[in-house]
Amino acid sequence: MSTTRTNPFESITIPNGVTIIPFSSHSEVGYAPETEDGIERDRLGIKTIQLREHNTDYAKTNLHGEPFARPSVLGPSKKKKKSKRTGPTGIWYEDWEDNPHKVGNGGASYPSDLSDVDRVRRATSDFRRGDQWPVDPILGNTFDKFQKFIGTIGYSPAANEFAMDDDSDDGLGSDPQDAPEDSSSALWRFCHNPAKAIKIFFSSYMDQAGLIYDAKACINLPKLVHFYLDYLKRTYALRPRPLEDALRWLDDVEEQLSLQVQLAQAVQNGVGPDLEAMFEQYPDMMMLSEFNPVAPNEQESQSKGTGRAGDADDEEEEWKGIPQNEEEWKGIQRDAIRMETDSIPVASEAEPEAPSSGWGNSFQGTNAWSNVSDSASAASPWDTPTTEATWGSSTASGGWGDATDSELADTNAWSTPAPKTSFMRWVDCPTALPLTHTPGVVETSMREVIDIIPPTGKTAAKNPLATEPNADAVEADLESKLYRIVMRPWNDLVAPDVHRFSKGLVVSQNVAFPDKWEGARPHHIGHHDITILQDKETAKVWEKCKGMRVSATWTQMARNSDFEETTKKRKKSKRQERFWYLARSSATFVSYYTISEE
């Protein structure tokens, strides 16, 4: 028996133009991440064949260079408990969770030879025609906005890099089937990066369109979009991996949209307003500093340079009317109080009506007219009983008659200023903070919540209320009783800036931080973290909002010694950083906030 083996391929005739590659020279080719027509192919251009998927299948390779499981910004997601419902509940999303096979066409996959864009269009049409579509027409209209944004119906307002113009919603435009399938197509972009579309729509787009203020939309729309993306995944309208990443982002969306409302309320409360009143950093004064008017000589030069006619004398008179510093602004407030109180209204038999505006109006919970110095408060007849025969006097006789306590309370109820808030309620005792500290750097910026530090509970080594109050002891006392919230700069939207009333050393954002300095450490805007003080209840809300962002005016509590000039050698403090407080908030942002690249 012969043991000689022959090569079976020797007798094969090789067609013209075909080259047989030896196995030793063969190199594997993998999956092409992107194709021109959107159809899945390998790197040789050959269409891939979709195999049946088993329940135990999972990705063995990191094909797209993405993490296998992106952790949530707010921590690990909670596992959903298995539903114990035995029948329809009347709540659409609960019924959909119990019967996912009834959503859309029941879960039948779409042909793989179609492009991603065509499969998504078919899947979207079937999804909207499902038997269990929500009855609420408002939710349907809101979902239409999402569809226009991603380009599944009509021409999307986001036709170029998810643009955020929602004016053209009249239903006119080209047929979606005729939309170009290139880089300018919003639907093409959604198919290749659904996670980015989700982040843009549920942050900057909703903010600009006003949907962020619709409580029902913030609750129901993420749930509906979650079912929509899950339907695209189950029917293989798109590749599973990009959709899984988008679904994980939706988990953050559902949680943070509700937290954003709570955070917006928390930033207006707590320790900040009381510290603002203690240091007499009034909101009106802070708003004035934002305008930063141009000096008269600059106005004149600008007028001449641009050819505009302008009266320099009038401009100078207008400039003189603007307070130039903090003391001038406080003087204006005192004059306003004296002007109002000098013209006390004459009493009449009719009961005076409460004014709708003026003295009694408050700003952020603090009476604007009562935020004055002690000397001004002492001069005000609203707070101090007099010995003259006036209609509201509690000690005078004659005139309108002696007023009893109850009559006095009823008569003066409309004119009594709102009581001042007190910082002592947060520390449960008097504090020497106004004697040892003063407002320092005043920064306007956006910052991210990164950490919440609970009180230490330790007693200060030195008595904060000693004959000569010690700044170290005062700060140690604050650490022992208040929560500290660490805020990191977030400069993606607006560059940070400082007010012209700011005091202290500041290093510009684009300048390198120095290696050495004298006295307190300079503040590097746009780079340094800050630590603000907050009470327990408000800190609980901040704890849930880690990773979210706040746009606000932040005021540093600098030490008085930071600005003292003395020839004596002072003992250098171990603490170089200073505490801050939130003076005034303007906006809150979710952690996934994303804008278009336009």
C-alpha positions in Angstrom: 0.0 0.0 0.0 1.4 3.3 -1.0 1.9 6.0 1.6 2.6 8.7 -0.8 0.2 11.7 -0.6 -0.6 14.0 -3.5 -1.6 17.6 -3.3 -5.3 17.8 -4.4 -4.9 21.4 -5.4 -2.3 20.7 -8.1 -5.0 19.8 -10.6 -7.1 22.9 -9.9 -7.0 25.5 -12.7 -6.6 29.0 -11.2 -8.8 31.5 -12.9 -7.3 34.6 -14.4 -7.0 37.5 -12.0 -7.1 35.3 -8.9 -4.2 34.8 -6.6 -4.1 32.0 -4.0 -2.4 33.2 -0.8 -0.5 30.5 1.1 -1.7 29.9 4.6 1.7 31.0 6.0 1.2 34.4 4.3 -2.4 34.8 5.4 -3.3 37.7 7.8 -6.7 38.0 9.5 -8.9 40.9 8.9 -11.5 42.0 11.4 -14.6 44.1 11.6 -14.7 47.5 9.9 -15.9 50.0 12.6 -17.5 52.3 10.0 -18.6 51.8 6.4 -19.8 54.2 3.8 -23.2 52.6 3.3 -23.7 51.8 6.9 -23.9 48.1 6.2 -21.7 45.9 8.5 -18.7 44.6 6.6 -15.2 43.2 7.3 -12.1 45.1 6.3 -12.1 43.4 2.8 -15.5 44.9 2.1 -17.4 41.6 2.5 -20.8 41.7 4.2 -20.9 40.0 7.6 -23.5 37.3 8.3 -25.6 37.8 11.5 -25.6 34.7 13.7 -28.2 33.7 16.2 -27.5 35.1 19.6 -27.5 32.9 22.8 -28.4 34.2 26.2 -24.8 33.5 27.4 -23.1 35.4 24.6 -21.1 38.5 25.6 -18.4 40.6 24.0 -14.9 38.9 24.3 -13.0 41.8 22.8 -13.0 45.6 23.1 -13.6 46.2 19.4 -14.7 49.8 19.4 -12.1 50.9 22.0 -14.9 51.6 24.5 -15.1 50.4 28.1 -17.1 47.3 28.6 -19.2 48.8 31.4 -19.0 52.5 31.8 -19.8 53.2 35.5 -22.5 55.8 36.2 -21.3 59.2 37.3 -23.6 59.0 40.3 -22.2 55.6 41.3 -23.2 52.0 40.5 -26.7 51.7 39.2 -29.2 49.9 41.3 -30.5 46.6 40.0 -34.2 46.8 39.2 -36.3 44.5 41.3 -38.4 41.9 39.5 -41.9 43.1 39.1 -44.6 41.5 41.2 -47.5 42.9 39.2 -50.0 40.4 38.0 -52.0 42.6 35.6 -52.3 45.9 33.8 -51.7 48.9 36.2 -52.9 51.7 33.9 -49.4 53.3 34.0 -47.9 52.9 30.5 -44.3 52.3 31.4 -45.1 49.7 34.0 -47.3 47.8 31.4 -44.4 48.1 28.9 -42.0 46.6 31.3 -44.3 43.7 31.9 -45.0 43.1 28.2 -42.0 44.3 26.1 -42.9 41.9 23.3 -46.0 44.0 22.6 -44.0 47.1 21.9 -43.6 47.9 18.2 -43.7 44.9 15.9 -43.1 42.4 18.7 -39.3 42.3 18.4 -38.8 40.8 14.9 -35.4 41.9 13.5 -34.9 44.0 10.4 -33.0 42.8 7.3 -29.2 43.2 7.7 -28.7 44.2 4.1 -30.4 47.5 4.8 -28.3 50.5 5.9 -28.4 51.6 9.6 -30.4 54.7 8.6 -33.1 52.7 6.7 -33.4 50.1 9.6 -33.8 52.9 12.2 -36.5 54.6 10.1 -38.5 51.4 9.8 -38.1 50.6 13.4 -39.2 54.0 14.5 -42.3 53.8 12.3 -43.2 50.4 13.9 -42.4 51.7 17.4 -44.9 54.5 17.0 -47.6 52.2 15.6 -47.5 49.9 18.6 -50.7 48.9 20.3 -49.5 50.2 23.7 -48.4 53.7 22.6 -49.0 56.2 25.5 -52.3 57.9 25.4 -51.0 61.2 26.7 -50.8 63.5 23.6 -48.4 65.9 25.3 -45.9 63.1 25.8 -46.3 62.2 22.1 -45.6 65.8 21.1 -42.5 65.8 23.3 -41.3 62.6 21.7 -41.8 64.2 18.3 -39.2 66.8 19.3 -36.8 64.1 20.1 -37.4 62.4 16.7 -36.9 65.7 14.9 -33.7 66.2 16.8 -32.2 62.8 15.8 -33.7 63.1 12.2 -36.2 60.2 12.1 -39.0 62.5 11.0 -38.7 65.4 8.6 -35.6 67.4 8.5 -34.1 67.6 11.9 -33.3 71.0 13.5 -30.1 69.2 14.3 -29.2 68.6 10.7 -25.7 69.7 11.2 -24.0 68.3 14.4 -27.2 68.2 16.3 -27.8 71.9 16.1 -30.2 73.2 18.8 -32.6 75.4 16.8 -36.2 74.3 17.5 -38.0 77.0 15.5 -38.7 74.9 12.3 -41.3 72.5 13.7 -44.1 73.2 11.2 -43.9 69.8 9.7 -42.7 71.0 6.3 -39.5 69.9 4.6 -38.2 67.2 2.4 -39.2 63.6 2.7 -37.0 61.7 5.2 -36.3 59.1 2.6 -34.6 61.8 0.5 -32.4 63.1 3.3 -28.7 62.8 2.4 -26.9 60.0 4.2 -23.5 61.8 4.9 -21.8 63.6 7.7 -24.4 66.4 7.7 -27.3 64.1 8.4 -28.4 64.1 12.0 -29.9 60.6 11.6 -26.6 59.3 10.3 -24.8 60.8 13.3 -27.3 59.3 15.7 -26.9 55.9 14.2 -23.1 56.0 14.7 -23.1 57.8 18.1 -26.4 57.5 19.8 -24.9 58.2 23.2 -23.7 61.7 22.1 -27.2 62.5 20.8 -28.8 61.5 24.1 -26.4 63.7 26.1 -26.9 66.7 23.9 -30.7 66.4 23.8 -31.3 65.8 27.5 -28.9 68.7 28.5 -28.3 71.7 26.3 -31.2 71.1 23.8 -33.8 70.6 26.6 -32.4 73.7 28.4 -32.7 75.9 25.3 -36.1 74.5 24.3 -37.5 75.1 27.8 -38.3 71.4 28.3 -36.1 71.4 31.4 -38.9 73.2 33.3 -41.5 70.7 32.3 -41.7 68.3 35.3 -43.7 65.6 33.4 -41.3 65.7 30.4 -38.3 65.3 32.8 -39.9 62.2 34.2 -41.7 60.5 31.3 -39.6 61.4 28.3 -36.4 59.6 29.5 -38.5 56.5 30.1 -40.0 56.6 26.7 -36.7 57.1 25.0 -35.3 54.2 27.0 -38.0 51.9 25.6 -37.2 53.3 22.1 -33.5 52.5 22.3 -34.2 49.1 23.9 -36.5 48.4 20.9 -33.8 49.3 18.4 -31.5 47.0 20.3 -33.9 44.0 20.4 -34.7 44.3 16.7 -31.1 44.8 15.7 -31.9 48.0 14.0 -28.5 49.2 15.3 -25.5 47.4 16.6 -26.0 46.6 20.3 -22.8 48.1 21.7 -23.4 51.8 20.9 -27.0 51.4 22.1 -25.9 49.9 25.4 -23.7 52.9 26.0 -26.6 55.2 25.3 -28.9 53.3 27.6 -26.4 53.6 30.4 -26.3 57.4 29.9 -30.1 57.4 30.1 -29.9 55.9 33.6 -28.0 59.1 34.6 -30.5 61.2 32.7 -33.5 59.8 34.6 -31.8 60.4 38.0 -30.2 63.7 37.4 -33.1 65.5 35.8 -35.0 65.2 39.0 -32.0 66.1 41.1 -31.4 69.2 39.1 -34.6 70.7 40.5 -33.5 69.8 44.1 -30.0 71.3 43.6 -31.4 74.5 42.2 -33.4 74.9 45.4 -30.5 73.9 47.7 -28.1 76.5 46.3 -30.4 79.3 47.3 -30.6 78.1 50.9 -28.3 77.1 53.7 -25.3 78.9 55.1 -24.5 81.1 52.1 -27.2 83.8 52.6 -26.4 84.2 56.3 -22.7 84.6 55.5 -23.6 87.1 52.8 -25.5 89.2 55.4 -22.8 88.9 58.0 -20.1 90.3 55.6 -22.6 92.8 54.1 -22.0 91.5 50.5 -25.4 92.4 49.2 -26.8 90.9 46.1 -27.6 94.3 44.6 -24.0 95.3 45.0 -22.7 92.1 43.4 -25.0 92.6 40.4 -23.8 96.2 40.0 -20.2 95.0 39.8 -21.0 92.7 36.9 -21.8 95.6 34.6 -18.2 97.0 34.9 -18.9 100.4 33.3 -16.3 102.0 31.2 -14.4 105.1 32.6 -15.4 108.5 31.1 -12.1 109.0 29.3 -12.4 105.5 27.7 -16.0 106.4 26.6 -14.8 109.6 25.0 -12.0 107.9 23.1 -14.3 105.2 21.9 -16.8 107.8 20.8 -14.2 109.7 18.8 -12.7 106.5 17.4 -16.0 105.1 16.1 -17.3 108.5 14.7 -20.2 108.6 17.1 -21.2 112.0 18.6 -21.1 112.2 22.3 -21.1 114.8 25.0 -18.1 114.2 27.3 -19.7 116.4 30.1 -22.9 114.4 30.1 -20.8 111.1 30.2 -18.8 112.4 33.1 -21.9 113.4 35.0 -23.4 109.9 34.3 -20.1 108.3 35.5 -20.2 110.3 38.8 -23.6 108.8 39.6 -22.2 105.3 39.7 -20.8 104.1 43.0 -17.1 103.2 42.6 -16.6 101.0 45.6 -18.3 99.1 48.4 -18.5 102.1 50.8 -20.2 104.3 48.2 -22.8 101.6 47.5 -23.6 101.2 51.2 -24.0 105.0 51.5 -26.6 104.9 48.7 -28.5 102.2 50.6 -28.4 104.3 53.8 -29.6 107.4 52.0 -32.5 105.5 50.5 -33.6 104.3 53.9 -33.4 107.8 55.4 -35.3 109.2 52.4 -38.1 106.6 52.9 -38.3 106.9 56.7 -38.3 110.8 56.7 -41.7 110.8 55.0 -43.6 108.6 57.5 -47.2 108.2 56.2 -50.0 110.0 58.1 -52.2 107.8 60.1 -55.8 107.4 59.0 -58.9 105.7 60.3 -58.7 103.1 57.6 -56.3 100.3 58.1 -53.2 100.7 55.8 -52.9 98.2 53.0 -49.8 96.2 52.6 -47.6 97.5 49.7 -47.0 95.2 46.8 -43.4 96.3 46.5 -40.8 98.4 48.2 -39.7 98.1 51.8 -41.1 94.7 52.5 -39.9 93.0 49.4 -37.0 90.5 50.0 -34.3 89.3 47.8 -33.3 85.7 48.2 -34.9 85.5 51.6 -33.3 88.7 52.9 -34.9 92.1 53.2 -33.0 94.4 50.8 -33.7 97.5 52.9 -32.6 95.9 56.1 -29.1 94.9 54.9 -27.4 97.9 56.3 -24.7 98.5 58.9 -25.5 98.8 62.6 -25.3 102.6 62.5 -27.9 102.8 59.7 -30.2 100.4 61.5 -30.0 102.5 64.7 -31.1 105.6 62.8 -34.1 103.9 61.3 -37.4 104.7 63.0 -38.9 101.4 61.9 -36.9 99.4 64.4 -36.2 101.8 67.3 -39.0 103.0 69.6 -39.0 106.8 70.0 -40.2 109.1 72.8 -42.0 111.4 70.5 -45.8 111.4 70.1 -46.0 109.4 66.9 -48.8 107.1 65.8 -46.8 103.9 66.2 -45.0 104.8 69.4 -45.1 102.3 72.3 -43.7 104.8 74.9 -45.3 108.1 73.9 -48.5 109.6 75.2 -50.9 111.9 73.5 -51.2 112.4 69.8 -53.1 109.3 68.5 -53.3 107.8 71.9 -51.4 105.2 73.8 -51.0 102.1 71.8 -51.3 98.7 73.4 -49.0 95.8 72.5 -51.6 94.1 70.4 -52.6 97.3 68.6 -48.9 98.1 68.0 -48.4 94.6 66.5 -51.4 95.0 64.3 -50.5 98.5 63.2 -46.9 98.0 62.4 -47.1 94.5 61.0 -47.1 95.8 57.4 -44.1 98.1 57.9 -41.8 95.9 60.1 -38.8 94.7 58.1 -38.2 91.0 57.8 -35.9 89.8 60.6 -32.3 89.3 59.7 -31.0 85.8 59.4 -28.3 84.8 61.7 -25.2 82.7 61.0 -25.2 81.6 64.7 -28.2 79.3 64.1 -25.8 77.0 62.1 -23.0 76.9 64.7 -25.3 77.0 67.9 -23.2 79.7 69.5 -21.7 83.2 69.0 -18.8 83.3 66.6 -15.8 85.6 66.1 -15.8 85.1 62.4 -16.7 88.7 61.5 -13.7 89.8 63.7 -11.1 87.5 62.1 -12.3 87.2 58.5 -13.4 89.5 55.6 -14.6 88.9 52.1 -11.6 88.2 49.8 -11.6 86.9 46.2 -15.1 87.1 44.6 -15.2 84.7 41.6 -17.9 84.0 39.1 -17.5 80.6 37.6 -19.0 77.2 37.0 -17.9 74.4 39.3 -18.5 70.7 39.8 -19.4 69.0 43.1 -16.7 66.4 43.7 -16.7 65.7 47.5 -18.7 66.3 50.7 -16.7 66.3 53.9 -18.7 65.9 57.2 -17.9 67.9 60.3 -14.9 66.8 62.4 -16.7 67.2 65.7 -13.4 68.2 67.3 -13.1 71.0 69.8 -10.7 73.8 68.8 -7.4 73.9 70.7 -7.9 77.6 71.3 -11.0 79.5 72.3 -12.4 81.2 69.2 -13.9 83.9 71.5 -10.7 84.8 73.4 -9.7 88.4 74.1 -7.8 88.3 70.8 -9.8 86.0 68.5 -7.7 83.5 66.6 -8.4 82.8 63.0 -7.1 79.3 63.2 -9.4 78.5 66.1 -12.4 80.1 64.3 -11.8 78.0 61.2 -11.3 74.9 63.3 -14.6 75.6 65.0 -16.4 75.9 61.6 -14.9 72.6 60.5 -16.2 70.9 63.6 -19.8 72.0 63.1 -20.4 72.5 59.3 -20.1 70.3 56.2 -17.5 71.2 53.6 -18.3 70.8 49.9 -15.3 70.6 47.5 -16.0 72.3 44.2 -13.8 71.7 41.1 -13.5 74.2 38.2 -15.6 73.4 35.1 -14.5 75.8 32.3 -16.2 74.0 29.4 -18.9 76.7 28.8 -17.8 80.0 30.3 -14.4 81.1 31.4 -14.2 82.1 35.1 -13.8 85.7 36.1 -13.4 87.9 39.2 -15.4 90.9 40.3 -13.8 94.3 40.6 -14.8 94.4 44.3 -12.6 91.3 44.8 -9.7 91.5 47.2 -6.6 89.3 47.5 -4.0 87.8 45.2 -5.3 86.2 42.0 -3.4 84.3 39.3 -5.0 84.5 35.9 -6.2 81.3 34.3 -3.6 81.3 31.5 -0.7 82.2 33.7 1.5 79.5 35.4 1.1 79.3 39.2 4.1 80.7 41.0 6.4 78.4 43.1 6.8 81.0 45.9 4.6 83.7 47.4 4.3 85.9 50.4 1.4 85.5 52.9 -1.7 83.6 52.0 -1.7 81.4 48.9 -2.9 83.2 45.8 -6.1 81.9 44.1 -5.5 80.4 40.7 -8.9 81.0 38.9 -9.9 78.2 36.6 -7.5 75.7 38.3 -7.8 75.7 42.1 -10.6 73.8 43.9 -12.6 75.6 46.6 -14.3 74.4 49.7 -17.6 76.0 50.7 -19.4 75.7 54.0 -22.9 74.2 54.3 -25.4 73.0 56.9 -26.4 69.3 57.3 -29.8 69.3 55.6 -28.6 71.2 52.6 -25.4 69.1 52.4 -27.6 66.0 52.0 -28.9 67.3 48.7 -25.4 68.2 47.6 -24.3 64.6 48.5 -26.8 63.2 46.0 -25.6 65.6 43.3 -22.0 64.6 43.1 -20.7 65.2 39.5 -23.3 67.9 38.8 -22.3 71.5 38.2 -23.3 74.9 39.6 -22.8 78.4 38.0 -22.5 80.9 40.8 -20.7 83.8 42.5 -18.3 82.4 45.1 -16.9 84.6 47.9 -13.7 83.7 49.7 -13.6 84.2 53.5 -10.1 85.7 53.7 -8.4 86.4 57.0 -7.9 90.0 58.1 -4.3 89.2 58.6 -3.9 88.5 54.9 -4.2 92.2 54.2 -2.3 93.6 57.2 1.0 95.2 56.7 3.3 94.9 59.7 7.0 94.8 60.3 6.6 92.2 63.0 7.4 88.7 61.9 4.1 86.7 62.2 4.0 83.0 62.8 3.1 81.3 59.6 -0.2 79.5 59.6 -0.2 75.9 58.6 -3.5 76.4 56.8 -2.9 78.1 53.4 -6.4 77.6 51.9 -9.4 79.6 52.8 -13.0 78.7 53.1 -15.6 80.0 50.6 -19.3 80.4 50.5 -21.9 80.5 47.7 -23.0 84.1 47.4 -25.5 83.8 44.5 -26.3 81.1 42.1 -27.4 81.6 38.5 -27.8 78.0 37.1 -27.3 74.3 37.7 -26.1 71.7 35.2 -26.2 67.9 34.9 -23.0 66.0 34.9 -23.4 64.9 31.2 -24.1 68.4 29.9 -23.0 68.5 26.3 -23.3 71.1 23.6 -23.0 70.8 19.8 -19.6 71.3 18.2 -20.9 74.3 16.2 
